[in-house]
Amino acid sequence: MADELTAILTQFGIPNEIFLAIIVIVLLVVGAVVVIIVSRPVLDIYPYLLPNAKIRARKGRLFDTKEFSEIIEADDHKEITNYLRGFPDYAKHLDDHSIEKSLDIQLGETYELLSKIAPDDVGKVFTVLSKKSDIANIKSLIASIEANLSKDETIDLLIPVGSLYPTCEQLVDSNTIEDIVAGLDGTEYSSILEDALREYNENGMILPLESALDKYFLENLLSASSVPSDDNIRILHSYIGLQVDVANLKVIIRSKVDGLKYDSISPHIISNGYQIKEWKLKDLMESENVTSIVNGLEGTDYSSVLNEALGTYNETGSASVFEKALDEYIVTYATSLSLKNPLGIGPIIGYINKKEKEIKNLKIIVRAKRENNLEIADIQEMLI
């Protein structure tokens, strides 16, 4: 065999040394390809090892079913406050702030933590998410003008979290919404609010301002994950896209319950949705009633979710049943993603969704204990 190979090389004028060099190069190239193929999954997982370890440690601090039952069975919101003092995540703020504000601070700190520990490929998304506290504070400043609140009352509304908090703190003396918008000059929110200010001046309602902030936030969040470079980004994009669709559906359903028409709804809708594309959103906004909206969603993941709530809506006339159904669907979807990619972005998505759910449910319980004399079963029915 060796003699035959030597004869062939001699026939083509290829020296043995060059042939051996070619063989070595081919083997190196094949080896490099094999290494890349084998190591790619490891390289995708590696950036998530430390963040996921930190997330799992914090996931263990979330309330379980037994602890939530104990909170629901508390006599009043003061007893809930005392109960939360036994949990470091919440206890550190309760001495200085109301229970609701302490919950908002904890959520804001969670967003900031994720923006710091998230791997680089998804870091931009969590940087945008951390700005949720800034938007909440701007909304509080606007609402304080509408409600004619004092300086102290306005300060109490602000969440001391986020890069914009010092600026918002300086704006508590503002006398008009125009003053607030002017005070935000130089920030990314200035032009957004200026565009909505005209509509506010025409109808005297702050909804256009709040809606413009929400829309800007969700559009940025969706855009930050819109380049699916790997499975982690694709999964995160689907989770964010779901939230954008849900936000659109909530606006459309609520607007139809209030009898609003297309022209009043469309400015508040994010046209580049996820599953629900622009043409479908237009059809939904032009629907005659809520039933037509639900029927128009046939073929999407949201059809069965809203169909199940339609009977309750027909009995009560309350759009909140749809909002609760959509919120519960987000929780279910986030859980499925956390299981789908347990070594990548999955645990981060699962944790942030569970944290948001926990804080939202705690607020529901506190509000129920403070404002209403509800039975435990009624409170449980309200929870997500």
N, C-alpha and C positions, 0 to 999 in steps of 0.2 A: 504493500500500500504506500509506504514511504517512497519507494522507488518510483512508483507511478506518479505521485504528487510532485516529486523532484523533476520528473520528465516534463510534466505539464508546465511547471514554472519555467524550466529551461526553454520550452517551446515558445512561451510568451515573453521571454527575456526578463523575467522578474527575479531579482536576486533573493536568496533565502532571507537575508536580513530585513529587506523591505517587507516581504510577506509576513514575517514574524511581527514586525511593527504594526502592520495592518490588523493582524489578529488581536494584538494587545489593545489597539484603539477600539476595535469593535467590542471586545469584552468590557472595556471601561465604559463605553457608551451604554451597552446593555445593562451593566451593573448600576450605572447612574440612574437609568430609567426605573429599574427595579427598586432602588433605594427611594426614589421620589414617590413611586406608587405606594410603597409600603409605609413610608414615613408621613405621607400627606395627612392621613387621619390623625396621627399623633400630633402633627403641627397644628391642626385645627383645634384639637382638644387642649393642648398645652396652655394657651393664654387664659383658659377658663378654670384651670385647676385651683389657683389661689382664690379668685373671686368666688367660685362656687363653694369653696371651703368656708369662707366668711359668710356666705349666704346661708349655708346649711346651719351654721351656728346660730344665726339670727332667726331662722325658721323655727328652731326649737323654742323660741320665746313667744311665738304666736299662741293665742288662746286656743285651747282645745274645747270640745263640746261641753265637758264638765264645768270648766271655768266660765264659759258663756252662760250656762244655766244658772250658775251662782250669781252672775252679774244681773241677769234678768229678774231673778228672785229678790234682788235688793229692794228695800222699802222705798228709798228715794235716791235722788241723784247724789246727795251727800254721802250716802252709804257706798255708792259706786265709786266716788272719789277716794274714800278710805280704802276700798278694795284695790284700786289701781295703785295706791301707794306701795303696795307689796311687789310691784313690778318696775324695775329700774328704768326701763324705756320711757315710762309715763311718769314715774314718781318725781323725776328731776325737775319737772316743770309745774307740778301741781301747787307748790307753795306760792308761786308768783303769778299764776294765771288760772283762769277758769278751766273747767274740765274740757270744754269744747276747743278752746284755744290751745290747751296742752296737746290735744289730739292732733290739731293742725300743725303744730310745731314738730311733733314727732314724725308726721308724714313728710313734712318739708325736709327734715334732717335725713330721712330715709332716701329721698330723691337725691340729695346732695352726696350721700355716701355712695350710691350707685354710680353717680357721675364720676366719682374719684376712682372706684375700683373696677369699673367695666373695662373689658379689653378694648384695645384701640379700634378694632374693626366695627364695634358698636358704640364706641364712646360718644360719638356725635349725637346719637339718639338720646342717650341719658343726660347729656348736657342740656339738650332742649327740654327734656322732662323736668330737670331741676328748676327750670324757669316757671314752673306752675305756681310756685309761691309768689313770685314777682307779679304774675297776672292776678292772683287772688288779692294781693295788696292794692293793686291799682283799682280793681273792682270795689274794694272796701272804701277807698278814698272817694270814688265816684258816688257810691251808695250813701256815704256820710253827708255829702252835699245835698243829695235828694231828700234825705231824712232830717236835714238841718241839725246834725249832731254837733256836740261840743268838741273841743280839742281833745279832752280826756277820753271821751266816748270813741272818738275816731282812732286814737292811739290804741285803745283796747281792742279794736277790730283788726289791727295789723298783726301779721305773723312775723316775729323777729328772725326770719330765715330768708336767704336769697341775696343775690348781689345787689338788688335794687332797694333793699329795706332802708338803708340810710337816706336815700333820696325820698322815699315815700314818707319817712318819718319827718322830713323837713317840710313836706307838703300838707301836713295836718292843719296848718293855719289858712289854707286856701279857702276863699269865699265863693268861688264859682268853679264849675267844671272846666271852663276855659283856662283858669289859673292852673289847674292840675295838668292839663294838656301842655300848657306852656312850660310848666316846671319839669316836664319829661322830655323837653327838647334835648336832642343829642342821644337819646336812647332809641332802641329799635322799635319802641311802641309809639313814638311821636307821630309819625306819618299815618299810622294805622288809625289812631284816635282822631287826628285832624280830618281824615276822610269821613269818619262817622259823625263828626261834630255838627256837620251841616244838617243831617237828618235829626239829630237831637234838638237842634235849635228850631227846627220846623214843627216837631210834634211834642217836644218837652219830655220825651221818654228816654230813659237811660239804656233801654234794651239794645239799640243799635251799637252803642259803645261797648257793652258787655259782649254782645255777639261778635263784634269785630275782633275783640281780644281772643275769644274762644276759637274763632275761625283761623286767626293767624297762628295760634299755638298748634292746632291740629294739623294745619297745612305744613308747618315747619317740621313737625314730628314725622309726618308721612314722607316728606321730602328727604329727611335725614336717613331714612332706611330704604330709599327708592332704587338704590343700585345694588342688586342682589349678587354680591361677589362670592358668597358661599352659602351653605345651608343655614348657618346661624343668622345671617342677615335676612335671608328669605323667610325664615320662621318669625323673626322679630317684625318684619314688614307685614306679614299676614296678621299678627296680633294688633299692630297699630292700625292697619287697614280696617280691621273689624271694629275698632273703637271709633274710627271716622264714620263708618257706615251707621253704627249705632247712634252716634251723635246726630247725623243727618235724619235718621228715622224718628228720633225723639222730637226734633224740631218740626218735622212735617206732620207727625201725628198730633202733637200738641196744637199746632196751628190750625189743623182741620177741626179739632174739637172746639177751638175758639172761633171757627167760621172764617178764617183768613183765606185769601185767594193767592194765586201764584205770585203776583207782583210783590206781595207783602212777605212771602216766604223766601223767595229765591236769593235775596241779598245775604241771608244767614246760612246758606247751604254751601258746603265744600264740594265744588263741581267734580273734582277728580277723586271720586270715591274709590273704594276697593272692589268689592263684588258688584256694587250698585253703580253703574256707569252714568254718565251725564244724561244720556237720553232717557234712561229709566227714572232718574231723579226728576226729570221734567214731567214725565208721565205721572209720577206719584204726587207731585205738587199740584197737578191739574186734576187729581181725583176729586170726585164729588164728596166723598165721606171716608171715614176710617175703614169701613168694610172694603171699599174699593182699593184702598192702599194695601190692605192685607192680601186681597186677591191679586193685586198687581205684582206682588213679590213672589208669586209662584215660580219655582225653578231656582230660587236662592235658598241659602241656609236659614234665612230669617222667616220664611213662610210658615213652617211648622211651629216655630217659637211664638209667633204672634197669633196664629190660628188658635192655639191653646188658650190664649188670653182673651180672645174675642168674645167668648160667651160671658165671661165676667164683666167685660166692658159694657156689653149690651144690657146687663143687669144694673150696673152702677153708674155708667156714663163717665167714669173716671179714667183718664189717660195714664194714670200712675200704674195701672196693671200692666200696660205694655212696657213702661219704663223698667219696672221690676223684672219682667220676663226677659228683657234684653240684657239687663245687668247680670242676671243669673246665667244667661247664655255666655257672656264674656267670661265669667268664672269657670264654667264648664270647659270652654275652649282653651283658656289659659292652662287649666289642669292637664288637658290632653297634650298641649305643647310641651309642658314640663316633663311629661313621661316620654314623649316622642324623641326628645334630644336631651337625655339626662346628663351627658358629659359636656354639653355645650351651653347654649343660651337658655335651655329649658328651665333649670333651677332659678335663674334670675327672673324670668317671666313669671314662673309660678309664685315666687316669693313676693314680688311687687304687687301682683294681683291679690294675693291673700292678705297682704298688709293693708291695701286700699279697702278691701272688703271688711276687714276687722275694724278699721277706724270708722267706716261708714255705718256699720252695725252698732258700734258703741255710741255714735252720735244719735242714732235712731232710739236706742234704749234710754239714753240720758234725756232726750227731748220728751219721750213718752212719760218718763217718771216725773219730769218737771212740770209739763203742761197738761197732761191728761191722766185721768185715773183709769188706766187701761188694765185689763186682765193679762196675766202672763201669756195665755194662748193668743191674745190679740197682738201682743208685742212680737211674739215668735213669728206670727204670720207676716209681719211687716219687714222682717229681716231678709237679707239677700242670702 
